[in-house]
Amino acid sequence: MGTRALGPGLRSVLWVQGCPFTCRGCMSPQWIPDRRARLVAPSELASELLHDSRVTGLTLSGGEPMEQADALAEMVAHARAERDLSVLCFTGYRLEQLHADPPNPGVARLLACVDTLVDGRYVAALDDGRGLRGSRNQRVHRLNPRAEEANEDFEESPRSVEIALEGPTALLVGVPPPGLLTAFDTAVDAVRARLRGNPGAANGARENLTERTGNDER
Ligand code: SF4
C-alpha cells in the first residue's frame, strides 16, 4: 500500500525499530525500544516496497533510520536497480553530526543515496503544524533531490494524513496537523468501547506510524 502523505508522489514507507532519542511528544513511541522487530533481507524488503508499480519514492522513518544505515543503503540500491526512486529520510540526528561523528560506519553510504533529509529531534513547543517536518527546529536538506522532490515545499505545505483500516487495525500515516492525533485517539477509543464485550471482534488497535523527530528530552 503506497501513501501520498509522507512526501511527493506515491511512496512506500519504511518504519525501522529502535531510536536512541526519546523526544517528548514523539507520536511513534512504539518504534523507540531497541528490540528485535521483523528481520528481513534488504533485497527482499526492496521487492516488498516496490510491489505497487505506481510507487515513485521511498520514505525512511522510524525509529531512527541512521541506526540501520548500511542495511537501508543496501535496500535502496536493490530498489533502484529495479526503478528510479526518490528517497526521503527522517532522522533525529543533525546532518553535521552524521558527517563528523556518525553513529555507525554505514551512515555515509546511506546519506549518499538520500535525496532529501529532514534532520533534528522533535520539539513539541516548536510544532507549528506546517510542512513535513514535525517542528520548526528541524531542517530540510536537499542533498540530491529528484525532480519531484525539488518542487516540494517540505517546510510550509499544509499537512495531510491517511488513515487506513485493515481488519482490526487503524493505521495513521503522515504528519498530523494539531488536534488530529487527539481526534484519532478518541475515535479509536470509541471503536474499542463498542467492541468491548464482543471477544470475537478484535480491538481497534492504534498503530501510530507518523514520523516526528526531535526533542531534547533524552
Ligand atoms: S520523534 Fe523521531 S527521533 Fe524523536 S524519539 Fe520519536 S522516533 Fe526518535
Residues whose N, C-alpha, C, O or C-beta is under 5 A from the ligand:
A	BS01	SF4	C19 F21 T22 C23 C26 S28 G62 G63 G92 Y122 R212 T213 G214
